[in-house]
Amino acid sequence: MNVFLIIGVIVVLMISLKLYMQKRSQRFKGKSVNISIFDNEIKDLLKQKKSILYFYTPTCGACKTQAPIIDKLKEDISHVGKIDLSNKREIATEFGILGTPTTAIMQGNNVAEIFVGLKKYDFLKSKFEDL
């Protein structure tokens, strides 16, 4: 009985943490970001009308699952950039990122949409096209 209670508490805590990260990241929706913290490749992406930024860390299991989806988006859309947050903490702070993978759909240097966790190809592509 105690094992089920512990498992239940852990599941509730994990779901709560994911919801908290998603809710907190939504506060950055519509925010203009400081492009000076990015390398030239990302700066060029942010000059486009719209683009997708994918934030990951190399040790994240979910990021390894999300990476092929992002690569496919990059083939189809081309305005997709990948940012390794393991050595770019200032970028994580600028976007309010608490967990990876996180995907932001940008309009210029403004955050139009931001999503935490694994997202399907069709979902991301439709959100990008709907802007």
The first five atom37 places (N, CA, C, CB, O) and aatype in JSON, in Angstrom:
{
  "aatype": [12, 2, 19, 13, 10, 9, 9, 7, 19, 9, 19, 19, 10, 12, 9, 15, 10, 11, 10, 18, 12, 5, 11, 1, 15, 5, 1, 13, 11, 7, 11, 15, 19, 2, 9, 15, 9, 13, 3, 2, 6, 9, 11, 3, 10, 10, 11, 5, 11, 11, 15, 9, 10, 18, 13, 18, 16, 14, 16, 4, 7, 0, 4, 11, 16, 5, 0, 14, 9, 9, 3, 11, 10, 11, 6, 3, 9, 15, 8, 19, 7, 11, 9, 3, 10, 15, 2, 11, 1, 6, 9, 0, 16, 6, 13, 7, 9, 10, 7, 16, 14, 16, 16, 0, 9, 12, 5, 7, 2, 2, 19, 0, 6, 9, 13, 19, 7, 10, 11, 11, 18, 3, 13, 10, 11, 15, 11, 13, 6, 3, 10],
  "atom_mask": [
    [1, 1, 1, 1, 1],
    [1, 1, 1, 1, 1],
    [1, 1, 1, 1, 1],
    [1, 1, 1, 1, 1],
    [1, 1, 1, 1, 1],
    [1, 1, 1, 1, 1],
    [1, 1, 1, 1, 1],
    [1, 1, 1, 0, 1],
    [1, 1, 1, 1, 1],
    [1, 1, 1, 1, 1],
    [1, 1, 1, 1, 1],
    [1, 1, 1, 1, 1],
    [1, 1, 1, 1, 1],
    [1, 1, 1, 1, 1],
    [1, 1, 1, 1, 1],
    [1, 1, 1, 1, 1],
    [1, 1, 1, 1, 1],
    [1, 1, 1, 1, 1],
    [1, 1, 1, 1, 1],
    [1, 1, 1, 1, 1],
    [1, 1, 1, 1, 1],
    [1, 1, 1, 1, 1],
    [1, 1, 1, 1, 1],
    [1, 1, 1, 1, 1],
    [1, 1, 1, 1, 1],
    [1, 1, 1, 1, 1],
    [1, 1, 1, 1, 1],
    [1, 1, 1, 1, 1],
    [1, 1, 1, 1, 1],
    [1, 1, 1, 0, 1],
    [1, 1, 1, 1, 1],
    [1, 1, 1, 1, 1],
    [1, 1, 1, 1, 1],
    [1, 1, 1, 1, 1],
    [1, 1, 1, 1, 1],
    [1, 1, 1, 1, 1],
    [1, 1, 1, 1, 1],
    [1, 1, 1, 1, 1],
    [1, 1, 1, 1, 1],
    [1, 1, 1, 1, 1],
    [1, 1, 1, 1, 1],
    [1, 1, 1, 1, 1],
    [1, 1, 1, 1, 1],
    [1, 1, 1, 1, 1],
    [1, 1, 1, 1, 1],
    [1, 1, 1, 1, 1],
    [1, 1, 1, 1, 1],
    [1, 1, 1, 1, 1],
    [1, 1, 1, 1, 1],
    [1, 1, 1, 1, 1],
    [1, 1, 1, 1, 1],
    [1, 1, 1, 1, 1],
    [1, 1, 1, 1, 1],
    [1, 1, 1, 1, 1],
    [1, 1, 1, 1, 1],
    [1, 1, 1, 1, 1],
    [1, 1, 1, 1, 1],
    [1, 1, 1, 1, 1],
    [1, 1, 1, 1, 1],
    [1, 1, 1, 1, 1],
    [1, 1, 1, 0, 1],
    [1, 1, 1, 1, 1],
    [1, 1, 1, 1, 1],
    [1, 1, 1, 1, 1],
    [1, 1, 1, 1, 1],
    [1, 1, 1, 1, 1],
    [1, 1, 1, 1, 1],
    [1, 1, 1, 1, 1],
    [1, 1, 1, 1, 1],
    [1, 1, 1, 1, 1],
    [1, 1, 1, 1, 1],
    [1, 1, 1, 1, 1],
    [1, 1, 1, 1, 1],
    [1, 1, 1, 1, 1],
    [1, 1, 1, 1, 1],
    [1, 1, 1, 1, 1],
    [1, 1, 1, 1, 1],
    [1, 1, 1, 1, 1],
    [1, 1, 1, 1, 1],
    [1, 1, 1, 1, 1],
    [1, 1, 1, 0, 1],
    [1, 1, 1, 1, 1],
    [1, 1, 1, 1, 1],
    [1, 1, 1, 1, 1],
    [1, 1, 1, 1, 1],
    [1, 1, 1, 1, 1],
    [1, 1, 1, 1, 1],
    [1, 1, 1, 1, 1],
    [1, 1, 1, 1, 1],
    [1, 1, 1, 1, 1],
    [1, 1, 1, 1, 1],
    [1, 1, 1, 1, 1],
    [1, 1, 1, 1, 1],
    [1, 1, 1, 1, 1],
    [1, 1, 1, 1, 1],
    [1, 1, 1, 0, 1],
    [1, 1, 1, 1, 1],
    [1, 1, 1, 1, 1],
    [1, 1, 1, 0, 1],
    [1, 1, 1, 1, 1],
    [1, 1, 1, 1, 1],
    [1, 1, 1, 1, 1],
    [1, 1, 1, 1, 1],
    [1, 1, 1, 1, 1],
    [1, 1, 1, 1, 1],
    [1, 1, 1, 1, 1],
    [1, 1, 1, 1, 1],
    [1, 1, 1, 0, 1],
    [1, 1, 1, 1, 1],
    [1, 1, 1, 1, 1],
    [1, 1, 1, 1, 1],
    [1, 1, 1, 1, 1],
    [1, 1, 1, 1, 1],
    [1, 1, 1, 1, 1],
    [1, 1, 1, 1, 1],
    [1, 1, 1, 1, 1],
    [1, 1, 1, 0, 1],
    [1, 1, 1, 1, 1],
    [1, 1, 1, 1, 1],
    [1, 1, 1, 1, 1],
    [1, 1, 1, 1, 1],
    [1, 1, 1, 1, 1],
    [1, 1, 1, 1, 1],
    [1, 1, 1, 1, 1],
    [1, 1, 1, 1, 1],
    [1, 1, 1, 1, 1],
    [1, 1, 1, 1, 1],
    [1, 1, 1, 1, 1],
    [1, 1, 1, 1, 1],
    [1, 1, 1, 1, 1],
    [1, 1, 1, 1, 1]
  ],
  "atom_positions": [
    [[0.83, -1.19, 0.0], [0.0, 0.0, 0.0], [0.87, 1.26, 0.0], [-0.94, 0.0, 1.21], [0.59, 2.2, -0.74]],
    [[1.93, 1.27, 0.82], [2.8, 2.43, 0.88], [3.51, 2.69, -0.44], [3.8, 2.26, 1.98], [3.76, 3.84, -0.8]],
    [[3.85, 1.63, -1.16], [4.53, 1.76, -2.44], [3.63, 2.49, -3.44], [4.93, 0.38, -3.0], [4.1, 3.36, -4.17]],
    [[2.34, 2.14, -3.47], [1.41, 2.8, -4.38], [1.22, 4.26, -4.02], [0.06, 2.08, -4.36], [1.09, 5.11, -4.91]],
    [[1.21, 4.56, -2.75], [1.09, 5.95, -2.29], [2.31, 6.75, -2.74], [0.93, 6.02, -0.75], [2.17, 7.87, -3.23]],
    [[3.49, 6.2, -2.56], [4.72, 6.88, -2.96], [4.75, 7.09, -4.48], [5.96, 6.07, -2.52], [5.1, 8.18, -4.95]],
    [[4.39, 6.06, -5.23], [4.34, 6.19, -6.69], [3.32, 7.26, -7.09], [3.99, 4.84, -7.34], [3.59, 8.06, -7.99]],
    [[2.18, 7.26, -6.46], [1.15, 8.26, -6.75], [1.64, 9.67, -6.47], [0.0, 0.0, 0.0], [1.39, 10.58, -7.27]],
    [[2.31, 9.86, -5.36], [2.84, 11.19, -5.01], [3.89, 11.62, -6.03], [3.45, 11.17, -3.58], [3.9, 12.77, -6.45]],
    [[4.76, 10.71, -6.42], [5.79, 11.03, -7.41], [5.16, 11.43, -8.74], [6.74, 9.84, -7.61], [5.58, 12.41, -9.35]],
    [[4.16, 10.68, -9.18], [3.48, 11.0, -10.44], [2.82, 12.37, -10.36], [2.42, 9.92, -10.78], [2.94, 13.17, -11.29]],
    [[2.13, 12.65, -9.28], [1.48, 13.95, -9.11], [2.51, 15.08, -9.11], [0.64, 13.98, -7.81], [2.29, 16.12, -9.71]],
    [[3.62, 14.88, -8.43], [4.67, 15.9, -8.4], [5.27, 16.14, -9.78], [5.78, 15.49, -7.42], [5.52, 17.29, -10.16]],
    [[5.49, 15.07, -10.53], [6.07, 15.23, -11.87], [5.1, 15.96, -12.8], [6.43, 13.85, -12.47], [5.51, 16.84, -13.56]],
    [[3.83, 15.62, -12.73], [2.83, 16.3, -13.55], [2.73, 17.76, -13.14], [1.45, 15.61, -13.43], [2.63, 18.65, -13.99]],
    [[2.75, 18.02, -11.85], [2.68, 19.39, -11.35], [3.87, 20.21, -11.82], [2.61, 19.41, -9.84], [3.72, 21.37, -12.2]],
    [[5.06, 19.62, -11.79], [6.26, 20.31, -12.24], [6.18, 20.64, -13.72], [7.51, 19.47, -11.95], [6.53, 21.75, -14.13]],
    [[5.72, 19.71, -14.53], [5.59, 19.96, -15.97], [4.58, 21.09, -16.22], [5.15, 18.68, -16.71], [4.83, 21.97, -17.04]],
    [[3.45, 21.06, -15.53], [2.45, 22.11, -15.69], [3.0, 23.47, -15.25], [1.2, 21.77, -14.9], [2.73, 24.49, -15.88]],
    [[3.76, 23.47, -14.16], [4.37, 24.7, -13.66], [5.35, 25.28, -14.7], [5.09, 24.45, -12.32], [5.34, 26.48, -14.97]],
    [[6.2, 24.41, -15.27], [7.17, 24.88, -16.26], [6.47, 25.44, -17.49], [8.12, 23.73, -16.66], [6.88, 26.47, -18.02]],
    [[5.4, 24.77, -17.95], [4.66, 25.24, -19.11], [3.98, 26.57, -18.81], [3.63, 24.2, -19.55], [4.03, 27.49, -19.63]],
    [[3.35, 26.67, -17.65], [2.65, 27.91, -17.27], [3.64, 29.06, -17.13], [1.88, 27.71, -15.95], [3.36, 30.18, -17.58]],
    [[4.77, 28.8, -16.51], [5.78, 29.85, -16.31], [6.36, 30.29, -17.64], [6.9, 29.35, -15.39], [6.6, 31.49, -17.83]],
    [[6.59, 29.37, -18.55], [7.16, 29.74, -19.85], [6.17, 30.59, -20.65], [7.54, 28.48, -20.64], [6.59, 31.42, -21.46]],
    [[4.88, 30.41, -20.44], [3.88, 31.2, -21.16], [3.95, 32.68, -20.82], [2.48, 30.66, -20.86], [3.47, 33.52, -21.58]],
    [[4.55, 33.01, -19.67], [4.71, 34.42, -19.32], [5.63, 35.13, -20.3], [5.26, 34.56, -17.9], [5.59, 36.36, -20.41]],
    [[6.45, 34.38, -21.02], [7.4, 34.97, -21.95], [6.81, 35.1, -23.35], [8.66, 34.13, -22.0], [7.46, 35.64, -24.25]],
    [[5.59, 34.63, -23.53], [4.9, 34.75, -24.82], [4.68, 36.24, -25.11], [3.54, 33.96, -24.81], [4.15, 36.97, -24.27]],
    [[5.09, 36.67, -26.29], [4.96, 38.08, -26.67], [6.15, 38.93, -26.28], [0.0, 0.0, 0.0], [6.22, 40.1, -26.65]],
    [[7.08, 38.37, -25.53], [8.25, 39.11, -25.07], [9.27, 39.28, -26.19], [8.89, 38.4, -23.87], [9.47, 38.36, -26.99]],
    [[9.89, 40.42, -26.25], [10.98, 40.66, -27.18], [12.28, 40.23, -26.5], [11.03, 42.17, -27.6], [12.53, 40.59, -25.35]],
    [[13.09, 39.46, -27.21], [14.33, 38.97, -26.62], [15.53, 39.76, -27.12], [14.52, 37.48, -26.92], [15.52, 40.3, -28.23]],
    [[16.55, 39.81, -26.29], [17.79, 40.5, -26.6], [18.62, 39.61, -27.54], [18.58, 40.84, -25.3], [19.14, 38.59, -27.11]],
    [[18.74, 40.0, -28.8], [19.43, 39.14, -29.76], [20.95, 39.19, -29.63], [19.04, 39.54, -31.16], [21.63, 38.37, -30.25]],
    [[21.48, 40.1, -28.86], [22.94, 40.2, -28.74], [23.55, 38.98, -28.03], [23.31, 41.47, -27.99], [24.76, 38.78, -28.12]],
    [[22.75, 38.19, -27.34], [23.29, 37.02, -26.63], [23.44, 35.8, -27.53], [22.39, 36.68, -25.45], [23.98, 34.78, -27.1]],
    [[22.97, 35.89, -28.77], [23.01, 34.76, -29.69], [24.22, 34.83, -30.61], [21.73, 34.7, -30.51], [24.8, 35.89, -30.81]],
    [[24.59, 33.66, -31.18], [25.63, 33.65, -32.21], [25.03, 34.13, -33.53], [26.25, 32.21, -32.36], [23.81, 34.33, -33.63]],
    [[25.85, 34.33, -34.52], [25.4, 34.91, -35.79], [24.35, 34.07, -36.51], [26.57, 35.1, -36.71], [23.45, 34.61, -37.15]],
    [[24.45, 32.74, -36.4], [23.46, 31.87, -37.05], [22.05, 32.14, -36.51], [23.83, 30.39, -36.85], [21.1, 32.26, -37.28]],
    [[21.93, 32.22, -35.2], [20.61, 32.46, -34.58], [20.17, 33.9, -34.83], [20.66, 32.18, -33.05], [18.98, 34.14, -35.05]],
    [[21.08, 34.85, -34.8], [20.72, 36.25, -35.1], [20.11, 36.34, -36.5], [21.96, 37.17, -34.99], [19.12, 37.04, -36.71]],
    [[20.73, 35.63, -37.47], [20.19, 35.62, -38.83], [18.8, 35.01, -38.88], [21.13, 34.87, -39.77], [17.93, 35.49, -39.61]],
    [[18.58, 33.94, -38.11], [17.25, 33.32, -38.05], [16.22, 34.31, -37.52], [17.27, 32.05, -37.16], [15.1, 34.41, -38.04]],
    [[16.6, 35.04, -36.48], [15.66, 35.98, -35.86], [15.35, 37.19, -36.73], [16.21, 36.44, -34.53], [14.43, 37.95, -36.44]],
    [[16.11, 37.37, -37.79], [15.82, 38.44, -38.75], [14.72, 38.02, -39.71], [17.09, 38.82, -39.53], [14.16, 38.86, -40.42]],
    [[14.4, 36.72, -39.74], [13.32, 36.22, -40.6], [11.98, 36.64, -40.0], [13.41, 34.66, -40.74], [11.88, 36.98, -38.83]],
    [[10.96, 36.61, -40.82], [9.61, 36.96, -40.36], [9.18, 36.04, -39.21], [8.59, 36.87, -41.53], [8.61, 36.48, -38.21]],
    [[9.47, 34.74, -39.39], [9.2, 33.8, -38.3], [10.2, 32.65, -38.36], [7.76, 33.26, -38.38], [10.71, 32.3, -39.42]],
    [[10.46, 32.08, -37.19], [11.44, 31.0, -37.08], [11.11, 30.15, -35.86], [12.88, 31.55, -36.99], [10.25, 30.49, -35.05]],
    [[11.81, 29.03, -35.76], [11.65, 28.13, -34.61], [13.0, 27.99, -33.94], [11.09, 26.73, -35.05], [14.01, 27.74, -34.59]],
    [[13.02, 28.15, -32.62], [14.22, 27.91, -31.83], [13.96, 26.7, -30.94], [14.61, 29.16, -30.98], [12.97, 26.65, -30.21]],
    [[14.87, 25.75, -31.0], [14.76, 24.52, -30.22], [15.88, 24.53, -29.18], [14.85, 23.25, -31.14], [17.06, 24.61, -29.53]],
    [[15.51, 24.46, -27.92], [16.45, 24.49, -26.81], [16.57, 23.09, -26.22], [16.0, 25.51, -25.72], [15.57, 22.43, -25.93]],
    [[17.81, 22.64, -26.04], [18.04, 21.29, -25.56], [19.31, 21.24, -24.72], [18.14, 20.3, -26.73], [20.08, 22.19, -24.66]],
    [[19.5, 20.1, -24.07], [20.77, 19.78, -23.42], [21.17, 18.39, -23.88], [20.67, 19.87, -21.84], [20.3, 17.53, -24.08]],
    [[22.46, 18.14, -24.06], [22.9, 16.85, -24.6], [22.56, 15.64, -23.72], [24.37, 16.88, -24.82], [22.45, 14.53, -24.23]],
    [[22.4, 15.84, -22.42], [22.14, 14.73, -21.52], [20.65, 14.45, -21.33], [22.78, 15.0, -20.19], [20.3, 13.51, -20.61]],
    [[19.8, 15.22, -21.94], [18.35, 15.1, -21.77], [17.8, 13.98, -22.66], [17.64, 16.44, -22.1], [17.95, 14.03, -23.88]],
    [[17.18, 12.98, -22.05], [16.61, 11.87, -22.81], [15.48, 12.31, -23.72], [0.0, 0.0, 0.0], [15.41, 11.86, -24.87]],
    [[14.61, 13.17, -23.23], [13.49, 13.65, -24.05], [14.0, 14.47, -25.23], [12.52, 14.49, -23.19], [13.41, 14.46, -26.31]],
    [[15.1, 15.19, -25.02], [15.7, 15.99, -26.11], [16.19, 15.09, -27.23], [16.85, 16.85, -25.58], [16.1, 15.44, -28.41]],
    [[16.72, 13.92, -26.87], [17.21, 12.98, -27.88], [16.04, 12.44, -28.71], [17.98, 11.81, -27.21], [16.21, 12.11, -29.88]],
    [[14.88, 12.34, -28.1], [13.68, 11.9, -28.81], [13.14, 13.03, -29.7], [12.59, 11.44, -27.81], [12.67, 12.78, -30.81]],
    [[13.22, 14.26, -29.21], [12.7, 15.42, -29.93], [13.6, 15.82, -31.11], [12.54, 16.59, -28.97], [13.1, 16.36, -32.1]],
    [[14.89, 15.56, -31.03], [15.86, 16.03, -32.03], [15.52, 15.6, -33.47], [17.23, 15.5, -31.68], [15.59, 16.45, -34.36]],
    [[15.14, 14.34, -33.74], [14.8, 13.98, -35.12], [13.57, 14.74, -35.65], [14.54, 12.49, -35.2], [13.48, 15.01, -36.85]],
    [[12.66, 15.07, -34.77], [11.47, 15.83, -35.17], [11.9, 17.24, -35.58], [10.43, 15.9, -34.01], [11.42, 17.77, -36.59]],
    [[12.78, 17.83, -34.8], [13.29, 19.17, -35.12], [14.1, 19.14, -36.41], [14.16, 19.72, -33.95], [13.99, 20.05, -37.23]],
    [[14.89, 18.1, -36.6], [15.67, 17.97, -37.84], [14.76, 17.9, -39.06], [16.57, 16.73, -37.78], [15.05, 18.49, -40.1]],
    [[13.65, 17.18, -38.93], [12.69, 17.08, -40.04], [12.04, 18.45, -40.3], [11.59, 16.01, -39.72], [11.84, 18.83, -41.45]],
    [[11.72, 19.18, -39.23], [11.19, 20.53, -39.38], [12.19, 21.43, -40.1], [10.82, 21.14, -38.01], [11.82, 22.23, -40.96]],
    [[13.46, 21.28, -39.74], [14.5, 22.1, -40.35], [14.59, 21.82, -41.86], [15.87, 21.83, -39.68], [14.85, 22.74, -42.64]],
    [[14.39, 20.58, -42.27], [14.38, 20.24, -43.69], [13.2, 20.89, -44.41], [14.35, 18.72, -43.88], [13.33, 21.36, -45.54]],
    [[12.04, 20.9, -43.75], [10.81, 21.38, -44.39], [10.62, 22.9, -44.29], [9.63, 20.7, -43.78], [10.07, 23.52, -45.2]],
    [[11.08, 23.48, -43.2], [10.85, 24.9, -42.95], [12.11, 25.74, -43.19], [10.35, 25.12, -41.52], [12.02, 26.84, -43.72]],
    [[13.22, 25.24, -42.83], [14.56, 25.85, -42.97], [14.86, 26.96, -41.97], [14.71, 26.39, -44.35], [16.03, 27.24, -41.72]],
    [[13.88, 27.59, -41.4], [14.13, 28.64, -40.41], [14.08, 28.07, -39.0], [13.1, 29.79, -40.57], [13.3, 28.52, -38.16]],
    [[14.92, 27.07, -38.75], [14.94, 26.38, -37.46], [16.36, 26.41, -36.92], [14.43, 24.91, -37.6], [17.32, 26.09, -37.63]],
    [[16.48, 26.8, -35.65], [17.79, 26.82, -35.0], [17.78, 25.98, -33.74], [0.0, 0.0, 0.0], [16.78, 25.9, -33.03]],
    [[18.91, 25.33, -33.47], [19.06, 24.51, -32.28], [20.05, 25.19, -31.33], [19.54, 23.06, -32.64], [21.11, 25.65, -31.75]],
    [[19.68, 25.25, -30.06], [20.54, 25.92, -29.07], [20.78, 24.97, -27.91], [19.9, 27.25, -28.57], [19.84, 24.56, -27.23]],
    [[22.04, 24.64, -27.69], [22.46, 23.79, -26.57], [22.56, 24.68, -25.33], [23.83, 23.07, -26.88], [23.42, 25.55, -25.26]],
    [[21.68, 24.45, -24.37], [21.64, 25.29, -23.17], [22.66, 24.88, -22.11], [20.27, 25.25, -22.57], [22.8, 25.57, -21.09]],
    [[23.38, 23.79, -22.32], [24.32, 23.35, -21.3], [25.46, 24.34, -21.09], [24.89, 22.0, -21.67], [26.06, 24.37, -20.02]],
    [[25.74, 25.15, -22.09], [26.8, 26.15, -21.94], [26.31, 27.56, -22.27], [27.97, 25.8, -22.83], [27.13, 28.46, -22.48]],
    [[25.0, 27.75, -22.32], [24.43, 29.07, -22.62], [23.31, 29.4, -21.64], [23.9, 29.12, -24.07], [22.15, 29.55, -22.02]],
    [[23.67, 29.51, -20.39], [22.68, 29.76, -19.33], [21.95, 31.1, -19.5], [23.37, 29.74, -17.97], [20.77, 31.21, -19.14]],
    [[22.63, 32.11, -20.05], [22.0, 33.42, -20.22], [20.82, 33.35, -21.19], [23.01, 34.44, -20.71], [19.86, 34.11, -21.06]],
    [[20.9, 32.45, -22.16], [19.79, 32.28, -23.09], [18.6, 31.63, -22.38], [20.23, 31.43, -24.32], [17.46, 32.03, -22.59]],
    [[18.88, 30.64, -21.55], [17.8, 30.0, -20.77], [17.11, 31.03, -19.89], [18.36, 28.84, -19.91], [15.88, 31.01, -19.76]],
    [[17.88, 31.91, -19.29], [17.31, 32.96, -18.44], [16.48, 33.93, -19.26], [18.42, 33.71, -17.7], [15.4, 34.35, -18.84]],
    [[16.98, 34.3, -20.43], [16.27, 35.25, -21.3], [14.89, 34.72, -21.7], [17.11, 35.55, -22.55], [13.94, 35.49, -21.84]],
    [[14.78, 33.42, -21.9], [13.51, 32.8, -22.3], [12.74, 32.22, -21.12], [13.77, 31.72, -23.31], [11.62, 31.74, -21.31]],
    [[13.3, 32.25, -19.93], [12.63, 31.69, -18.76], [12.51, 30.18, -18.81], [0.0, 0.0, 0.0], [11.53, 29.62, -18.3]],
    [[13.48, 29.52, -19.41], [13.42, 28.08, -19.6], [13.86, 27.36, -18.33], [14.31, 27.64, -20.79], [14.96, 27.58, -17.82]],
    [[12.98, 26.5, -17.83], [13.28, 25.7, -16.64], [13.56, 24.25, -16.99], [12.13, 25.78, -15.66], [14.17, 23.53, -16.2]],
    [[13.13, 23.81, -18.16], [13.31, 22.41, -18.54], [13.45, 22.27, -20.04], [0.0, 0.0, 0.0], [12.99, 23.11, -20.82]],
    [[14.1, 21.19, -20.42], [14.27, 20.91, -21.84], [13.63, 19.57, -22.17], [15.77, 20.91, -22.23], [13.53, 18.72, -21.28]],
    [[13.19, 19.36, -23.37], [13.28, 20.26, -24.51], [12.22, 21.37, -24.45], [13.12, 19.48, -25.8], [11.11, 21.17, -23.97]],
    [[12.61, 22.53, -24.94], [11.69, 23.66, -25.08], [11.79, 24.16, -26.51], [12.02, 24.8, -24.04], [12.89, 24.26, -27.07]],
    [[10.66, 24.46, -27.09], [10.61, 24.95, -28.46], [9.86, 26.28, -28.48], [9.93, 23.92, -29.41], [8.76, 26.4, -27.95]],
    [[10.5, 27.28, -29.1], [9.88, 28.61, -29.21], [9.65, 28.93, -30.68], [10.76, 29.7, -28.55], [10.53, 28.74, -31.51]],
    [[8.47, 29.4, -30.98], [8.17, 29.9, -32.32], [8.28, 31.42, -32.22], [6.74, 29.43, -32.84], [7.6, 32.06, -31.42]],
    [[9.14, 31.95, -33.06], [9.48, 33.37, -32.99], [8.89, 34.13, -34.17], [10.98, 33.55, -32.93], [8.81, 33.61, -35.28]],
    [[8.5, 35.35, -33.91], [8.16, 36.31, -34.96], [9.18, 37.42, -34.82], [6.65, 36.85, -34.84], [9.07, 38.28, -33.95]],
    [[10.18, 37.38, -35.69], [11.3, 38.29, -35.52], [12.02, 37.93, -34.23], [0.0, 0.0, 0.0], [12.39, 36.78, -34.03]],
    [[12.2, 38.91, -33.35], [12.81, 38.61, -32.06], [11.78, 38.58, -30.93], [13.9, 39.63, -31.75], [12.13, 38.76, -29.76]],
    [[10.52, 38.36, -31.27], [9.45, 38.23, -30.29], [9.01, 36.78, -30.16], [8.25, 39.12, -30.67], [8.89, 36.07, -31.15]],
    [[8.77, 36.35, -28.94], [8.3, 34.99, -28.68], [6.8, 34.94, -28.99], [8.6, 34.56, -27.19], [5.99, 35.54, -28.28]],
    [[6.44, 34.21, -30.05], [5.02, 34.07, -30.41], [4.39, 32.91, -29.65], [4.87, 33.85, -31.94], [3.27, 33.03, -29.15]],
    [[5.1, 31.8, -29.55], [4.63, 30.61, -28.82], [5.84, 29.96, -28.18], [3.89, 29.59, -29.78], [6.96, 30.05, -28.69]],
    [[5.62, 29.31, -27.05], [6.7, 28.56, -26.4], [6.11, 27.3, -25.79], [7.43, 29.43, -25.32], [5.07, 27.34, -25.13]],
    [[6.79, 26.18, -26.02], [6.29, 24.89, -25.57], [7.39, 24.13, -24.83], [5.77, 24.06, -26.77], [8.54, 24.1, -25.27]],
    [[7.03, 23.53, -23.72], [7.96, 22.72, -22.93], [7.61, 21.26, -23.12], [7.92, 23.12, -21.41], [6.44, 20.89, -23.08]],
    [[8.61, 20.43, -23.33], [8.4, 19.0, -23.46], [8.34, 18.55, -24.9], [0.0, 0.0, 0.0], [8.47, 19.34, -25.83]],
    [[8.14, 17.25, -25.06], [8.07, 16.65, -26.39], [6.83, 17.14, -27.14], [8.05, 15.12, -26.29], [5.73, 17.18, -26.59]],
    [[7.03, 17.51, -28.39], [5.93, 17.93, -29.24], [6.05, 17.22, -30.57], [5.92, 19.47, -29.43], [7.15, 17.02, -31.08]],
    [[4.92, 16.84, -31.13], [4.9, 16.13, -32.41], [5.18, 17.08, -33.56], [3.54, 15.45, -32.62], [4.97, 18.29, -33.47]],
    [[5.68, 16.5, -34.64], [6.0, 17.24, -35.86], [4.8, 18.04, -36.35], [6.49, 16.29, -36.97], [4.9, 19.24, -36.59]],
    [[3.66, 17.37, -36.51], [2.45, 18.02, -37.04], [2.01, 19.2, -36.17], [1.32, 17.01, -37.16], [1.58, 20.23, -36.68]],
    [[2.12, 19.03, -34.86], [1.73, 20.09, -33.93], [2.61, 21.32, -34.15], [1.84, 19.61, -32.47], [2.1, 22.43, -34.32]],
    [[3.93, 21.12, -34.16], [4.85, 22.25, -34.31], [4.71, 22.91, -35.68], [6.3, 21.79, -34.11], [4.72, 24.14, -35.78]],
    [[4.58, 22.11, -36.71], [4.46, 22.67, -38.07], [3.17, 23.48, -38.2], [4.49, 21.56, -39.12], [3.18, 24.56, -38.79]],
    [[2.07, 22.97, -37.66], [0.81, 23.7, -37.77], [0.84, 25.0, -36.95], [-0.36, 22.82, -37.29], [0.31, 26.02, -37.39]],
    [[1.46, 24.98, -35.79], [1.59, 26.2, -35.0], [2.43, 27.24, -35.73], [2.21, 25.88, -33.62], [2.12, 28.43, -35.73]],
    [[3.51, 26.76, -36.38], [4.38, 27.66, -37.15], [3.62, 28.26, -38.32], [5.62, 26.9, -37.65], [3.69, 29.47, -38.56]],
    [[2.89, 27.44, -39.05], [2.16, 27.91, -40.23], [0.98, 28.8, -39.86], [1.67, 26.74, -41.04], [0.59, 29.66, -40.66]],
    [[0.41, 28.63, -38.68], [-0.75, 29.42, -38.27], [-0.4, 30.86, -37.91], [-1.42, 28.77, -37.1], [-1.29, 31.72, -37.83]],
    [[0.87, 31.14, -37.69], [1.26, 32.52, -37.35], [1.21, 33.43, -38.56], [2.65, 32.55, -36.75], [1.51, 34.62, -38.45]]
  ]
}
